[in-house]
Amino acid sequence: PHQFIKYTNGKMYMCGSQTGKIEGNSEHSKQTILRIINSNKRFTQEEKLLIAEVKGHIQENYFNDFINFPPILRNYEFTTDERTIGSYMSKHMKDSTIRTDQKQRKLTNLSSTMRQFIAFSSYYLWFLIDDCHFIINYVKQIVPFNKHDQFNSFIKEFTKNRIEAKLGENKGKEQFFKIVINSSYGSDGMNTEKYQKFNIMNRKQAERAIRSNAFLDEQKVSEDCYIVQMNPEHCSCKTPLKVVFFVLDNAKYWNLNFIYNFMYKCLDMNRIHFIEGDTDSAYCAISGNYNEDFTQQFNVVIEDLDFYNENTKYFFPTIRGDIYDKKKIFGLAIERQGPSMITLAPKNYIICKNYCDDSKIKLKGSIRRLTKSLKTRQSIVLKKVRQQNALICVQDRRIIR
């Protein structure tokens, strides 16, 4: 059992078969749904998993506690008018000849369900109710599921194999196990196959693939081994949608659980600013000690040292140089850090290091074959960063992922 998972006896389960469905057509059925959601059995091994469709909001008295990172993460459709996006962004879009007053759907941090029925899975909904003061106003339906942990042994085995490949400096094998693990989490349910497909090829195969209209990107793994990214014409989904839904909601729950039940309890969050994130990552700017370099991490912003020392082992690696500890399940590890960072969107950023001589640029979503010269564009970005370094970021900010 994990110390920071207080539901289902300290373990996070995956959904199994559906065991029923209750629609909130009457007052009696609505009260039944609320009793199931709020049952104290959620803290025990006996509780089943569920997906509930509800309307609700964070209690008004606690808005300020969640203002910096509202905990309801859902796709939200909005209109890009000046009232919604602000005068600065509206002017920028018009100056860039981007059409405004258009409907867009984006993953958004919300403090309510915006008067809409939104579906939540078990752990995420329980977390919102117990830790974020979420009030359910209306219920539409609930679908209960059996639970299981049969994926656990598979993940442990393949994680172990990936670590062994990394220690053996076998990059091809390491990438293979990484792709297998990532695809097992329901990525095909998000139609990623429609947009990207990875193949391991030798040099001649890679050269032929580069000439294809479906080619997107390639990366050299060894002397005669390449990972080639293609854009296939067809896609398929073999993962049940309920599994995909639970995977994504469980990821949101775990990220928020770390933020609000660890970071907010022991760190000075007034000195930490969230920059951008993804399903399994987050980038933060930390206002640290100006006299130390950017590798100081959280040291200067720790407020409750006893809580930090007692609980950091549940998330961060505690054994220096031990890759098994670094890659532990439910664990976190710092992947990149630097004195400043510019980001336009998730997976589109530059982290500056050593006055940009060792900077990290990531432009996921950019198709290289449609870009005249990606390296030239990167060098221009680096040149601009050097010229305007004082305007990029306050110098005592440390970027940590």
C-alpha positions as CSV (number, residue, x, y, z in Angstrom):
1,P,0.0,0.0,0.0
2,H,1.1,3.5,-0.8
3,Q,1.1,6.1,2.0
4,F,-0.6,8.7,-0.1
5,I,-3.4,6.6,-1.6
6,K,-6.1,6.6,1.1
7,Y,-8.7,4.8,-1.0
8,T,-9.2,1.1,-1.7
9,N,-6.8,0.2,1.1
10,G,-3.8,2.1,-0.3
11,K,-3.8,0.6,-3.8
12,M,-4.8,2.1,-7.1
13,Y,-6.8,-0.5,-9.1
14,M,-8.0,-0.7,-12.7
15,C,-11.6,-1.2,-13.7
16,G,-12.8,-4.6,-14.6
17,S,-16.3,-5.6,-15.9
18,Q,-19.3,-3.4,-15.5
19,T,-21.7,-4.5,-12.8
20,G,-24.6,-2.3,-13.4
21,K,-25.9,1.2,-14.1
22,I,-28.1,3.6,-12.2
23,E,-29.7,6.7,-13.8
24,G,-30.7,9.6,-11.7
25,N,-34.3,9.8,-13.0
26,S,-35.9,10.1,-9.6
27,E,-35.1,11.6,-6.2
28,H,-34.7,8.1,-4.8
29,S,-32.2,7.1,-7.5
30,K,-30.2,10.4,-7.1
31,Q,-29.9,9.8,-3.4
32,T,-28.8,6.2,-4.1
33,I,-26.0,7.5,-6.4
34,L,-24.8,10.0,-3.8
35,R,-24.7,7.3,-1.1
36,I,-22.6,5.1,-3.4
37,I,-20.2,7.9,-4.2
38,N,-19.8,9.1,-0.6
39,S,-19.8,5.6,1.0
40,N,-17.1,5.0,3.6
41,K,-16.3,1.8,1.8
42,R,-14.1,3.8,-0.5
43,F,-11.4,3.6,2.1
44,T,-11.6,-0.2,2.2
45,Q,-10.6,-3.2,0.1
46,E,-14.3,-4.0,-0.6
47,E,-15.3,-0.9,-2.5
48,K,-15.9,-1.2,-6.2
49,L,-14.8,1.4,-8.8
50,L,-17.2,3.7,-10.6
51,I,-17.7,6.4,-13.2
52,A,-20.2,9.1,-12.2
53,E,-21.6,11.9,-14.4
54,V,-22.2,14.9,-12.2
55,K,-22.5,18.7,-12.0
56,G,-20.7,20.5,-9.2
57,H,-18.3,23.2,-8.0
58,I,-15.5,23.9,-5.5
59,Q,-17.0,25.4,-2.4
60,E,-16.8,29.2,-2.6
61,N,-15.0,29.5,0.8
62,Y,-12.1,27.5,-0.6
63,F,-11.6,29.2,-4.0
64,N,-8.4,30.9,-3.0
65,D,-6.8,27.6,-1.9
66,F,-7.0,26.3,-5.5
67,I,-6.7,29.5,-7.5
68,N,-3.2,28.9,-8.7
69,F,-4.0,25.4,-10.0
70,P,-7.7,24.6,-10.2
71,P,-8.1,20.9,-9.7
72,I,-10.9,20.0,-12.3
73,L,-8.9,19.1,-15.5
74,R,-11.3,18.7,-18.4
75,N,-11.7,19.6,-22.0
76,Y,-13.8,22.8,-22.2
77,E,-15.3,24.5,-25.3
78,F,-15.0,28.3,-25.3
79,T,-15.1,31.2,-27.7
80,T,-12.0,33.1,-28.4
81,D,-13.5,36.5,-27.9
82,E,-11.8,39.3,-25.9
83,R,-14.0,38.8,-22.9
84,T,-12.9,35.2,-22.5
85,I,-9.2,35.3,-23.5
86,G,-8.4,38.8,-22.5
87,S,-7.4,42.0,-24.4
88,Y,-3.7,41.0,-24.6
89,M,-4.2,37.6,-26.2
90,S,-7.0,39.0,-28.4
91,K,-4.8,41.7,-29.8
92,H,-2.0,39.2,-30.3
93,M,-4.2,36.9,-32.3
94,K,-5.5,39.8,-34.5
95,D,-1.9,41.1,-35.1
96,S,-0.9,37.5,-36.1
97,T,-4.0,37.3,-38.5
98,I,-5.5,34.5,-36.4
99,R,-9.3,34.5,-36.5
100,T,-11.0,35.3,-33.2
101,D,-14.5,34.7,-32.0
102,Q,-14.0,31.0,-32.9
103,K,-15.0,28.0,-30.8
104,Q,-12.1,26.0,-29.4
105,R,-11.9,22.9,-27.2
106,K,-8.9,22.8,-24.8
107,L,-7.9,20.9,-21.7
108,T,-8.5,23.5,-19.0
109,N,-8.1,24.0,-15.3
110,L,-11.6,24.6,-13.9
111,S,-13.1,25.2,-10.4
112,S,-16.5,23.9,-11.5
113,T,-18.1,21.7,-14.2
114,M,-19.3,25.0,-15.9
115,R,-23.0,24.0,-15.5
116,Q,-22.3,20.8,-17.5
117,F,-22.5,17.2,-16.6
118,I,-19.0,15.8,-16.5
119,A,-17.9,12.2,-16.0
120,F,-15.3,11.4,-13.3
121,S,-13.8,8.1,-12.3
122,S,-13.5,6.8,-8.7
123,Y,-10.2,8.1,-7.4
124,Y,-10.4,11.5,-9.1
125,L,-14.0,12.2,-7.8
126,W,-13.2,11.0,-4.3
127,F,-10.1,13.2,-4.3
128,L,-12.1,16.3,-5.4
129,I,-14.7,15.6,-2.7
130,D,-12.4,14.8,0.2
131,D,-9.4,17.2,-0.5
132,C,-10.8,19.9,-2.8
133,H,-14.2,20.6,-1.1
134,F,-16.1,19.6,-4.3
135,I,-19.8,19.9,-3.9
136,I,-22.0,17.8,-6.2
137,N,-25.1,19.7,-7.3
138,Y,-26.7,17.2,-9.6
139,V,-26.1,13.6,-10.6
140,K,-27.1,12.1,-13.9
141,Q,-25.9,8.5,-13.7
142,I,-23.3,6.1,-12.2
143,V,-21.7,3.0,-13.6
144,P,-20.0,0.7,-11.1
145,F,-17.2,-1.7,-12.1
146,N,-15.3,-4.6,-10.5
147,K,-11.6,-3.8,-9.9
148,H,-8.4,-5.7,-10.4
149,D,-4.6,-5.3,-10.2
150,Q,-3.6,-7.8,-13.0
151,F,-1.5,-5.1,-14.8
152,N,0.8,-4.8,-11.9
153,S,3.0,-7.7,-12.6
154,F,3.3,-6.8,-16.3
155,I,4.4,-3.2,-15.5
156,K,6.9,-4.4,-12.8
157,E,8.5,-6.9,-15.2
158,F,8.8,-4.5,-18.2
159,T,10.0,-1.7,-16.0
160,K,12.7,-4.0,-14.7
161,N,13.6,-5.1,-18.3
162,R,13.8,-1.4,-19.4
163,I,16.1,-0.5,-16.5
164,E,18.4,-3.5,-17.2
165,A,18.6,-2.5,-20.9
166,K,19.5,1.1,-19.8
167,L,22.2,-0.2,-17.4
168,G,23.5,-2.4,-20.3
169,E,23.5,0.7,-22.6
170,N,21.3,-1.1,-25.0
171,K,19.3,2.0,-26.3
172,G,17.3,0.0,-28.8
173,K,16.0,-2.5,-26.2
174,E,15.3,0.3,-23.8
175,Q,13.2,2.2,-26.3
176,F,11.4,-1.1,-27.1
177,F,10.3,-1.6,-23.5
178,K,9.4,2.0,-23.1
179,I,7.1,2.0,-26.1
180,V,5.5,-1.3,-25.0
181,I,4.8,0.1,-21.5
182,N,3.5,3.4,-22.8
183,S,1.2,1.7,-25.4
184,S,-0.2,-0.5,-22.6
185,Y,-1.7,2.5,-20.9
186,G,-4.4,2.9,-23.5
187,S,-2.7,5.3,-25.9
188,D,-4.6,3.7,-28.8
189,G,-7.8,4.8,-27.2
190,M,-6.8,8.4,-27.8
191,N,-6.4,7.7,-31.5
192,T,-2.6,8.4,-31.4
193,E,-2.2,5.7,-34.0
194,K,-4.0,8.1,-36.4
195,Y,-1.2,10.6,-35.9
196,Q,2.0,8.7,-35.2
197,K,3.5,5.3,-35.6
198,F,7.0,4.2,-34.5
199,N,9.0,1.6,-36.3
200,I,12.5,0.3,-35.6
201,M,14.4,0.1,-38.9
202,N,18.0,-0.4,-40.1
203,R,19.8,2.3,-42.1
204,K,18.5,1.3,-45.6
205,Q,14.9,1.0,-44.4
206,A,15.1,4.4,-42.7
207,E,16.4,6.0,-45.9
208,R,13.4,4.6,-47.8
209,A,11.0,5.7,-45.1
210,I,12.4,9.3,-45.2
211,R,11.4,9.5,-48.9
212,S,7.8,8.5,-48.0
213,N,5.0,11.1,-47.8
214,A,4.0,9.5,-44.5
215,F,7.4,10.3,-42.9
216,L,7.4,12.5,-39.8
217,D,10.6,12.1,-37.9
218,E,13.5,9.8,-37.2
219,Q,16.0,9.3,-34.3
220,K,19.3,7.3,-34.5
221,V,19.6,4.7,-31.8
222,S,22.8,2.9,-32.8
223,E,25.0,2.5,-35.8
224,D,22.4,0.6,-37.8
225,C,19.2,1.1,-35.9
226,Y,16.7,4.0,-36.2
227,I,13.4,4.8,-34.7
228,V,11.2,6.2,-37.5
229,Q,7.9,8.0,-36.9
230,M,5.3,7.7,-39.6
231,N,1.9,9.1,-40.2
232,P,-0.3,6.0,-41.0
233,E,-3.5,6.2,-43.1
234,H,-5.5,3.9,-40.8
235,C,-5.9,3.5,-37.1
236,S,-7.4,1.0,-34.7
237,C,-8.4,0.9,-31.0
238,K,-8.1,-2.4,-29.2
239,T,-8.2,-1.0,-25.6
240,P,-11.6,-0.7,-24.0
241,L,-12.6,2.9,-23.6
242,K,-13.3,2.4,-19.9
243,V,-9.7,1.5,-19.4
244,V,-8.5,4.6,-21.3
245,F,-10.8,6.8,-19.2
246,F,-9.6,5.3,-15.9
247,V,-5.9,5.6,-17.0
248,L,-6.2,9.3,-17.9
249,D,-8.3,10.1,-14.8
250,N,-5.9,8.2,-12.5
251,A,-3.0,10.2,-13.9
252,K,-4.8,13.4,-13.1
253,Y,-5.6,12.2,-9.6
254,W,-2.0,11.2,-8.9
255,N,-0.6,14.5,-10.2
256,L,-3.1,16.5,-8.1
257,N,-2.5,14.3,-5.1
258,F,1.2,15.1,-5.2
259,I,0.6,18.8,-5.7
260,Y,-2.0,19.3,-2.9
261,N,-1.1,16.6,-0.4
262,F,2.7,16.9,-0.7
263,M,3.8,20.2,-2.2
264,Y,1.2,22.4,-0.6
265,K,1.9,20.8,2.8
266,C,5.6,21.3,3.0
267,L,6.7,23.8,0.3
268,D,6.3,27.6,0.0
269,M,3.9,27.6,-3.0
270,N,4.1,31.4,-3.3
271,R,7.6,30.8,-4.7
272,I,6.7,28.0,-7.1
273,H,5.0,28.7,-10.4
274,F,3.5,26.0,-12.7
275,I,4.7,26.6,-16.3
276,E,3.3,23.7,-18.3
277,G,2.7,20.0,-18.0
278,D,1.6,16.7,-19.6
279,T,0.1,13.4,-18.5
280,D,3.2,12.4,-16.7
281,S,5.3,15.6,-16.3
282,A,5.2,19.1,-14.9
283,Y,7.6,22.0,-15.3
284,C,7.8,24.6,-12.5
285,A,9.7,27.9,-11.9
286,I,11.1,28.2,-8.4
287,S,12.2,31.4,-6.9
288,G,15.2,30.1,-5.0
289,N,18.5,31.4,-3.7
290,Y,20.1,33.7,-6.1
291,N,23.6,32.8,-4.8
292,E,23.2,29.1,-5.7
293,D,22.9,27.6,-9.2
294,F,19.8,26.0,-10.7
295,T,20.5,22.5,-9.2
296,Q,19.3,23.6,-5.8
297,Q,15.8,22.1,-6.5
298,F,13.3,22.5,-3.6
299,N,15.9,23.1,-0.9
300,V,15.2,26.8,-0.4
301,V,11.4,26.7,-0.5
302,I,10.9,23.9,2.0
303,E,8.6,25.2,4.9
304,D,7.9,22.0,6.8
305,L,11.2,20.2,6.9
306,D,9.9,17.3,9.1
307,F,7.0,16.5,6.7
308,Y,9.3,16.8,3.7
309,N,11.9,14.4,5.2
310,E,9.3,12.0,6.3
311,N,7.4,11.7,3.1
312,T,9.8,12.5,0.2
313,K,10.8,8.8,0.0
314,Y,7.3,8.0,-1.3
315,F,7.9,10.2,-4.4
316,F,11.5,11.1,-5.1
317,P,14.5,8.7,-5.3
318,T,16.4,8.5,-2.0
319,I,19.3,6.3,-3.0
320,R,21.9,8.3,-5.0
321,G,22.7,6.7,-8.3
322,D,20.2,3.8,-7.9
323,I,18.2,3.8,-11.2
324,Y,15.8,1.2,-9.7
325,D,14.8,3.7,-7.0
326,K,14.6,6.5,-9.6
327,K,12.2,4.5,-11.8
328,K,10.0,3.2,-9.0
329,I,6.3,3.0,-9.6
330,F,4.4,6.1,-8.5
331,G,7.8,7.8,-8.2
332,L,9.0,11.1,-9.5
333,A,12.4,12.2,-10.7
334,I,13.9,15.4,-12.0
335,E,14.5,15.0,-15.8
336,R,15.6,18.5,-16.8
337,Q,16.5,21.7,-15.0
338,G,18.0,25.1,-16.0
339,P,18.1,28.8,-15.0
340,S,15.3,29.9,-17.4
341,M,12.6,28.5,-19.7
342,I,10.3,29.7,-22.5
343,T,7.3,27.7,-23.4
344,L,4.5,28.4,-25.9
345,A,2.5,25.3,-25.3
346,P,2.9,21.8,-23.7
347,K,5.8,20.0,-25.4
348,N,6.9,23.2,-27.1
349,Y,9.6,24.8,-25.1
350,I,13.3,25.7,-24.6
351,I,15.2,25.3,-21.3
352,C,18.3,27.4,-21.3
353,K,21.5,26.2,-19.7
354,N,25.0,27.6,-19.5
355,Y,24.0,30.7,-21.5
356,C,22.3,28.5,-24.1
357,D,25.4,26.4,-25.0
358,D,23.6,23.3,-23.7
359,S,20.0,24.2,-24.1
360,K,17.1,21.8,-24.5
361,I,14.6,22.5,-27.3
362,K,11.4,20.5,-27.7
363,L,9.0,21.1,-30.5
364,K,6.6,18.2,-30.5
365,G,4.0,18.5,-33.1
366,S,6.3,20.2,-35.6
367,I,6.7,18.1,-38.8
368,R,10.3,18.3,-39.8
369,R,9.8,17.5,-43.5
370,L,7.5,20.5,-43.7
371,T,10.0,22.8,-42.0
372,K,12.7,24.2,-44.3
373,S,15.4,24.1,-41.8
374,L,14.7,23.1,-38.2
375,K,18.3,23.5,-37.1
376,T,18.3,27.0,-38.6
377,R,15.1,27.8,-36.7
378,Q,16.6,26.4,-33.5
379,S,19.8,28.5,-33.9
380,I,17.7,31.6,-34.5
381,V,15.8,30.9,-31.2
382,L,19.0,30.4,-29.4
383,K,20.4,33.7,-30.8
384,K,17.3,35.6,-29.8
385,V,17.5,34.0,-26.3
386,R,21.1,35.2,-25.9
387,Q,20.3,38.7,-27.1
388,Q,17.3,39.1,-24.8
389,N,18.3,37.0,-21.9
390,A,17.4,39.7,-19.4
391,L,13.8,39.8,-20.8
392,I,13.3,36.0,-20.7
393,C,13.0,35.2,-17.0
394,V,13.9,36.6,-13.6
395,Q,17.4,35.3,-13.0
396,D,16.7,33.8,-9.6
397,R,14.1,31.5,-11.0
398,R,15.0,27.8,-11.3
399,I,13.2,25.5,-13.7
400,I,12.6,22.0,-12.5
401,R,10.7,19.1,-14.0
